[in-house]
Structure formats: C-alpha cells, structure tokens
Amino acid sequence: MSVNPSRRAFLYQSSLASLGVLVAGKSALAGNFFQSKPNSLVKGVQIGVTTYSYRSMPSTPDQLLQYCIDSNINAVELKGDEVEAYLGKPANPVKMPARVPGQPAQPLSDEIKAQLKQYQEQVAAWRESVSMDKFVEVRKKFNAAGISFFAYKPNSLAPENTDGEVEYSLRAAKALGATSVSVELPADPAQTKRLGDLAAKHKVYIGYHAHLQASETAWDTALAQSPYNSLNLDCGHYMAAGNTKESLLALIESKHKFITSMHLKDRKTKANGGKNMPWGEGDTPLKEILAIMKEKKYKFPCTIELEYDIPAGSNAVKETKRCRDYAQSLLEG
C-alpha cells in the first residue's frame, strides 16, 4: 500500500517526537530536551543586554549565562569584573575607609595610596600575562546556548592603565568573539588617539559610551582620529543631558556607520528631572529609535541597560525580560 506525502511527513514527525520522548526520559538533560535557545532578534533588530543590568544578583559566568537565557536574550555586552574574577584576577587586599552616607569620601592616606598602586601594578602584570584560553571557554559555553558576545567592557582602558592592559582588553574581546570594547568617552583627545591606535593594531573597535557629556558633536574628535574609534551611544543618557528627541534620531541616522552598539534605557529629559524610568514611562523615544533600526536595517545591537529601580517582588532578570518584551511589542506593533 502506498503512503501519500503528507501522511509520510506526519509519520516521520511522529517518529521523531516519539524518539525525543524516549531519549528525554533517559537523559539527565531531559528538562532541556525541547527547550529552544534564547532569541532577541526581532524584525531584523538585535536586542542585547549588558551584564551590568544583572549587577544586583550574583554574577559568575555560569549565572550570567542563565540570566541571559531566562531573559530570552541572545546577544551580550560582557562586563569585565565577573569574568576576570573567574579567570583568577588578584583580589584587592586594600581596605578602603568606610563611606558615611551623605558625606564626601575621606581623603586616602599615603599608606593606602601606596597599597593601591602596588595592587594596580599586580593586576596589570596579571592582565598582560593571562591566557586567553578561559575567555575562549566562556565564549564556547555561551555560544553553545545560542548566545554571542558583541562587546567586552573591562576596567582596563583608562589613562592610568598600561598599553599592555589595553591590548589585553582587545585580545580578550577577540577571544570572546566580540567586535568591540566599551569605555567611557575620555575628555582628553590624547587618550582617544592612544586607544584608537592600539585598536587599529588589533582590529577591534573602541565603543565610546557617554553620560551627560553626550551631544551631537561629542564623538567627532575621536572618530576623526581612528577608523577603529566608534560610538556606544546611550540614548537615555543623551536625553537626560538636555538634548532633544529630534537631535538623537538625527544623530543615529547620521552616525549609524560609526555605531558599534547602542544602549537603551528610558530616562526623563533634563527638564523633567533626568530620572531612569520603567520602559514606556520616560522620555527616550524608544518607539522611534526601534522603528529607524527596523526600517534602515541597522545591524548594531540595541543594548538593554537596566538602571531604573527594581520593583518589590521582582528582580533584574524579570525586569530585563520586561524591557526585551516591551521592545518586541514596539517592533511588532
């Protein structure tokens, strides 16, 4: 007796399902057998997350991986502190003076300054010699779960860091599979020139992030210094700095070729107090930003940076997922 094609397809799918049940029943990973991988690529727009968003929670690489899975996000800007601790970065032995709430920090004694200098030299030596193998291990673990890194954000790109530390940052980004490192936009053009030159050597972009110094022209000097200097544009900070929605949207369109990543948060404008708000309650033009991304087919990621107060009964993972789902609703609306 012949079997028609649709019937044959049905039998084939049924046999696969039956096999899955049998395998799942015997496997230690039964609960994950049919689990789909996280996906935050929506209508061609890549929604990502910076692991800074999970700072209120324990943050080993394995924990961060699970947070990304639970947030249904598959693209990550990895903060350096957690992965460096995992790799064995020396712990800071220096006991800093206690801060009094509401009071300025106490001046550091000469003894503490000397201890900090010695520790910074120890960390620099560690960074300049550490193997990239563990970074590759972290990348493979995330990649196996369907998650990739697009940026690395270590605390090793400041003027006081050695060239060896900067180059460590760039090599680590490559080992992670990232195309850029993130750092706050320096005020000194000599530092953006230095970073841009080292970035060109390794062919990894420096994504400059700005807070309230953000303006339409804030990145122009850095961009002119090196083809590997780029923007890590934070749309929320841009609005809180006193800029307009129109100038933000124009900046995205005019500088899109130089943007390697873009942070999304919903902040009030400077005139309205500048406070970070749950998404949909601030003044950042989230809908318009995402619409431009979709329409123009821009490929740089929109990175969720969770900075509003987490409501009682919730946590950073739940709120990050709410931001991700809100972005999806705007893109699909």
Secondary structure, DSSP 8 states (H G I E B T S, - for coil): ----HHHHHHHHHHHHHHHHHHHHHH-TTGGGTT------EETTEEEEEEGGGGTTS---HHHHHHHHHHHT--EEEEEHHHHHHHHT------------TTS------HHHHHHHHHHHHHHHHHHHH--SHHHHHHHHHHHHTT-EEEEEE-S--STTS-HHHHHHHHHHHHHHT-SEEEEE--S-HHHHHHHHHHHHHHT-EEEEE-STT--TTTTHHHHHH-TTEEEEEEHHHHHHTT--HHHHHHHHHHHGGGEEEEEE-EE--TTTT--EESTTSSSS-HHHHHHHHHHHT--S-EEE---S---TT--HHHHHHHHHHHHHHHHH-
